[in-house]
Amino acid sequence: MKQLDQSFIIGILGLIGLFIGLFVKNIMVWTFVGIAVGYVITFWIPYFKKQHQLKKKNTK
């Protein structure tokens, strides 16, 4: 995934968190939750997927 795509996903999820925070009256909390979810989606899921593929490849 390219860096521009990652930034776009994190930004969109941050905005979604901001809008949820406007309704719930906890703007900062929900914005950070949106950014954290975007970070997990763009970095950790591909990282663990790659590690799983490498582990699978090395055991064969």
Secondary structure, 3 states (H helix, E strand, C coil): CCHHHHHHHHHHHHHHHHHHHHHHCCHHHHHHHHHHHHHHHHHHHHHHHHHHHHHHHHHC
